[in-house]
Amino acid sequence: MNSKCIYMVMMAVLRLMLTSAQSCPFHMDIAPCLCTEIGPSPELDMDCSHVVDIDQLMRVFQADFPSTNYRRLSMTGTPDDPIPISFLPDGVFGSITFQEIVIQHAQINRVDDYAFLGSKDTLTMLTLIHSELTSFPTTILPLLSDFRELDLSYNHLVFIPDLRSSSLRSLTLAHNTQLNFSDRVFDEIDQIIDLNIAHCNMETIPPGMFLNMMNLSTVYLEYNKITHLDAASLHFTSEVIEEVVLSGNQISAAEPNFFSGTGKHTYLELLNNQITTLGEASWRPVFHAISEHGDGLVMLDGNPLDCGCSLAWLVTSSSFLSHLALGATCANGTAIHDLNPSAFDHNCGR
């Protein structure tokens, strides 16, 4: 037997010895990725933060894997040194399945339609943030049977097609400043609990956008460019709504019937907007719903509120006023809670 054959036999024996007592592949076969065994079971994690190109990543997943079932794949770069991969093609992970995939600070601008298809029965969470995505293949979502959490924040998404998933619980699209979508984008993700579309330069909230989300608990819409709350823009059918956050927008007016359908503990947060008038037709139903249902709160700190007679309906109602956060002030800095109800009764003919 020549020396080359002897070397190959020795390497095969070495691999067998190294993998017989563990589930991770031979470390040289998957370099620069690292496999780690977690816990007594054990579960397996893979870290591929140091791959240099897509060819290297694909070669890693063509290695001999004693186990093909992994808990997590991590690929983490830094703002100054992002992972130098520009796309994830179909089949990139070979036969390896993951429950969680976390990719951050990469140069990825494209994900093929079925790059994650191998994990269709196992994937529960995908985080692909601080990258350069302009689109995302939402066609994969209905095929992921137990998929619960998707985070695509801090990308360059231009358009998200209408979404469809019977299992998705958390969706984060924040910090995609050119993002567009249809009025019905969320109609078929009715199991959503947490929705975050903050910092996306949204200018309007389409009426009825949230009506199909019967389990919705929190919706974050802060720091967009919303100027008006149109009728039915904040209509909900979830009795477990806890937070509706619209702080840091440019909201100056709200139409009657803009808000309805919340539960007992809803916080409506409108900090640092441009609201001057709390018109009774628009706002009384909000305070009535919150005070009638439980311990909800309206937060209006940082708005230049007009404290004339148009506010008498609120100031003269101790019940309504108890559901206004203490930081709300008039345009002159006077706290709403410090206003004298008797003065409104006397001067406003109530």
C-alpha positions in Angstrom: 0.0 0.0 0.0 1.5 3.3 -1.0 1.9 6.3 1.3 -1.0 8.2 -0.1 -3.4 5.2 0.5 -2.0 4.8 4.0 -2.6 8.6 4.7 -6.2 8.3 3.5 -6.9 5.3 5.6 -5.4 7.0 8.7 -7.5 10.1 8.1 -10.6 8.0 7.7 -9.9 6.2 11.0 -9.2 9.5 12.7 -12.5 11.0 11.5 -14.3 7.9 12.7 -12.6 8.1 16.1 -13.4 11.8 16.4 -17.0 11.5 15.4 -18.0 8.2 17.0 -18.4 9.8 20.4 -19.9 13.0 19.3 -22.4 14.4 16.8 -20.3 17.3 15.4 -18.4 16.7 12.1 -14.6 16.5 12.0 -13.7 20.2 12.6 -11.4 20.5 9.6 -14.2 19.4 7.3 -16.3 22.4 8.2 -13.7 25.0 8.8 -14.0 28.0 9.2 -17.4 27.1 10.7 -17.5 25.8 14.3 -19.9 23.1 15.7 -20.7 23.2 19.4 -22.7 20.7 21.4 -25.1 22.3 23.9 -26.5 20.6 27.0 -26.7 17.0 28.0 -28.9 15.9 25.0 -26.9 17.4 23.3 -28.2 19.9 20.9 -25.9 21.2 18.2 -25.1 24.8 17.2 -23.2 25.9 14.1 -21.3 29.2 13.9 -20.2 30.3 10.4 -19.3 33.9 11.1 -15.9 33.6 9.5 -16.8 32.3 6.0 -15.2 34.4 3.2 -17.6 33.6 0.3 -20.7 31.6 -0.7 -18.6 28.9 -2.3 -16.9 28.2 1.0 -20.2 28.2 2.9 -21.7 25.7 0.5 -18.6 23.4 0.7 -19.0 23.3 4.5 -22.5 21.9 4.2 -21.4 19.2 1.8 -19.2 17.7 4.5 -19.9 14.4 6.3 -22.4 15.3 9.1 -23.0 12.6 11.7 -26.2 14.4 12.7 -28.2 16.6 10.3 -30.4 18.2 13.0 -29.1 21.5 14.4 -30.6 23.9 16.9 -29.1 27.1 15.6 -27.0 28.6 12.8 -25.2 31.8 13.6 -23.4 34.1 11.2 -22.4 37.4 12.9 -20.3 40.1 11.4 -19.8 43.7 12.6 -20.6 47.1 11.1 -17.0 47.6 10.1 -16.4 44.0 9.0 -19.7 42.5 7.6 -19.8 38.9 6.4 -18.8 39.0 2.7 -21.7 37.0 1.3 -24.0 38.7 -1.1 -26.7 36.0 -1.6 -28.1 32.8 -0.2 -28.9 30.3 -3.0 -31.3 27.4 -3.0 -29.8 24.4 -1.3 -27.1 26.4 0.4 -27.3 24.4 3.6 -27.5 21.0 2.0 -29.3 18.4 4.1 -28.7 20.2 7.4 -31.8 21.4 9.2 -32.0 24.2 11.8 -34.5 25.4 14.3 -33.1 28.9 14.4 -31.1 30.9 11.9 -29.5 34.2 13.0 -27.6 36.3 10.4 -26.5 39.8 11.2 -24.1 42.4 9.7 -23.7 40.7 6.4 -23.7 41.9 2.8 -26.6 39.7 1.7 -28.9 41.4 -0.8 -30.7 38.4 -2.2 -32.2 35.2 -0.8 -33.4 32.6 -3.3 -37.0 31.4 -2.9 -36.1 28.1 -1.3 -32.8 28.7 0.5 -34.5 27.7 3.8 -36.6 24.9 2.4 -34.5 22.1 3.9 -35.6 23.3 7.4 -39.3 23.6 6.5 -40.3 21.2 9.2 -38.0 22.5 11.9 -37.4 26.2 11.5 -39.1 28.4 14.1 -37.1 31.6 14.0 -35.2 33.5 11.3 -33.3 36.7 12.0 -31.6 38.4 9.0 -30.8 41.9 10.1 -28.3 44.7 9.4 -27.8 43.5 5.9 -28.6 44.7 2.4 -31.8 42.9 1.5 -34.0 44.7 -1.0 -36.6 41.9 -1.1 -37.4 38.6 0.7 -38.9 35.4 -0.6 -42.2 35.3 1.3 -43.4 32.4 -0.8 -41.5 30.1 1.6 -43.5 31.2 4.7 -46.6 28.9 4.1 -44.3 25.9 3.7 -42.7 26.4 7.1 -45.0 24.4 9.4 -43.9 25.7 12.8 -42.4 29.1 11.9 -43.0 31.7 14.6 -40.6 34.6 14.4 -39.2 36.6 11.5 -37.0 39.6 11.9 -35.8 41.5 8.8 -35.0 44.8 10.4 -32.2 47.1 9.3 -32.2 46.2 5.7 -33.2 48.0 2.5 -36.5 46.3 1.7 -38.4 48.1 -0.9 -41.6 45.9 -1.1 -43.0 43.1 1.0 -45.7 41.0 -0.9 -48.8 40.0 1.0 -47.8 37.6 3.7 -49.3 34.2 4.4 -48.5 32.0 7.4 -50.7 30.0 9.8 -48.0 29.9 12.5 -46.1 33.2 12.5 -46.2 35.0 15.9 -43.7 37.8 15.6 -42.8 40.0 12.6 -40.2 42.8 12.7 -39.7 44.9 9.6 -38.4 48.0 11.4 -35.7 50.3 10.0 -36.5 49.5 6.3 -36.8 53.2 5.3 -38.1 52.5 1.7 -40.6 49.8 2.6 -43.9 49.6 0.7 -46.7 47.1 1.0 -50.3 46.7 0.0 -53.3 47.5 2.3 -53.9 43.7 2.7 -50.3 42.7 3.5 -51.2 41.3 6.9 -54.6 39.7 6.2 -53.3 36.1 6.2 -51.0 36.1 9.2 -53.8 36.0 11.7 -51.7 34.4 14.5 -49.4 37.4 14.9 -48.8 38.6 18.5 -46.1 41.2 18.0 -45.8 43.4 14.9 -43.1 46.0 14.5 -43.0 48.3 11.5 -41.3 51.3 13.1 -38.8 53.6 11.4 -40.1 52.7 7.9 -41.2 56.1 6.7 -44.9 55.1 6.6 -47.2 58.0 5.8 -50.6 56.5 6.4 -52.2 53.5 8.2 -54.6 51.8 5.8 -58.1 51.4 7.4 -58.7 47.9 8.7 -55.0 46.9 8.4 -55.1 45.0 11.8 -58.6 43.6 11.7 -57.5 40.0 10.9 -55.0 39.8 13.8 -57.1 38.3 16.5 -54.2 37.6 18.8 -52.3 40.8 18.3 -50.7 42.1 21.5 -48.2 44.8 20.5 -47.9 46.9 17.4 -45.0 49.3 17.0 -45.4 52.2 14.5 -43.1 54.8 16.1 -40.9 57.2 14.2 -42.7 57.0 10.9 -44.1 59.9 8.9 -47.8 59.5 9.8 -49.6 62.8 9.9 -53.3 61.7 10.4 -55.2 58.9 12.0 -58.0 58.2 9.6 -61.3 56.5 10.4 -60.7 52.8 11.1 -56.9 53.1 10.9 -56.6 51.6 14.4 -59.4 49.2 14.5 -58.6 45.9 16.2 -60.4 42.6 17.0 -57.9 41.4 19.6 -58.9 41.4 23.2 -55.3 41.1 24.3 -53.9 44.3 22.8 -51.4 45.8 25.3 -49.5 48.4 23.4 -50.1 50.5 20.3 -47.1 52.7 19.8 -47.2 55.7 17.5 -44.7 58.0 19.3 -42.3 60.2 17.3 -44.6 60.6 14.2 -46.0 63.8 12.9 -49.6 63.2 13.9 -51.7 66.4 14.2 -55.2 65.1 13.8 -57.4 62.1 14.3 -60.8 61.5 12.7 -63.8 60.2 14.6 -63.9 56.4 14.9 -60.1 56.0 14.4 -59.6 53.6 17.3 -61.6 50.6 18.5 -61.7 46.9 19.4 -59.0 46.8 22.1 -58.9 44.9 25.4 -58.8 45.8 29.0 -55.2 46.9 29.4 -54.3 48.8 26.2 -51.7 51.5 26.2 -52.0 53.9 23.3 -48.7 55.8 23.1 -48.6 59.0 21.1 -45.6 60.7 22.6 -43.9 63.5 20.8 -46.3 64.1 18.0 -48.0 67.4 16.9 -51.5 66.9 18.3 -53.0 70.2 19.4 -56.7 69.4 19.8 -58.3 66.5 21.4 -61.7 66.8 19.6 -64.5 65.2 21.6 -65.9 63.3 18.7 -62.6 61.6 18.0 -61.2 61.1 21.5 -64.1 60.6 23.9 -64.8 57.1 22.4 -61.1 56.2 23.0 -61.2 57.2 26.7 -64.6 55.7 27.1 -63.4 52.3 25.8 -60.2 52.3 27.9 -61.9 53.5 31.1 -64.8 51.1 30.6 -62.7 48.1 30.0 -60.0 48.4 32.6 -56.7 50.0 33.4 -55.5 51.2 29.9 -53.7 54.5 29.4 -53.4 57.2 26.7 -49.9 58.7 26.6 -49.7 62.2 25.0 -46.5 63.6 26.5 -44.7 66.0 24.2 -47.7 67.2 22.2 -48.6 71.0 22.1 -52.2 70.5 23.4 -54.7 73.4 23.3 -56.2 73.6 26.8 -59.2 75.7 25.9 -62.8 74.7 26.1 -62.3 72.0 23.5 -60.6 70.0 26.3 -63.4 70.5 28.8 -65.0 67.1 28.2 -61.7 65.4 29.3 -60.7 67.7 32.2 -64.1 67.6 33.9 -64.3 63.8 33.8 -62.2 62.2 36.6 -62.8 58.8 35.1 -61.4 59.8 31.7 -58.6 61.9 33.2 -57.4 58.9 35.3 -56.5 57.2 32.0 -54.4 60.0 30.7 -50.7 59.6 31.5 -49.3 62.2 33.8 -46.8 63.7 31.4 -49.4 65.3 29.1 -49.2 69.1 29.0 -50.7 72.1 27.5 -48.7 74.1 24.8 -47.7 76.5 27.6 -46.2 73.6 29.7 -49.1 73.3 32.2 -49.8 69.7 33.1 -53.3 68.6 32.0 -53.7 67.0 35.4 -53.1 70.3 37.1 -56.0 72.1 35.3 -59.0 73.1 37.4 -62.2 71.3 36.3 -64.3 74.0 38.0 -62.9 76.6 35.8 -63.9 74.7 32.7 -67.4 74.2 34.2 -67.7 77.9 34.7 -66.0 79.3 31.6 -67.1 76.7 29.1 -70.8 76.5 30.0 -70.7 72.9 31.2 
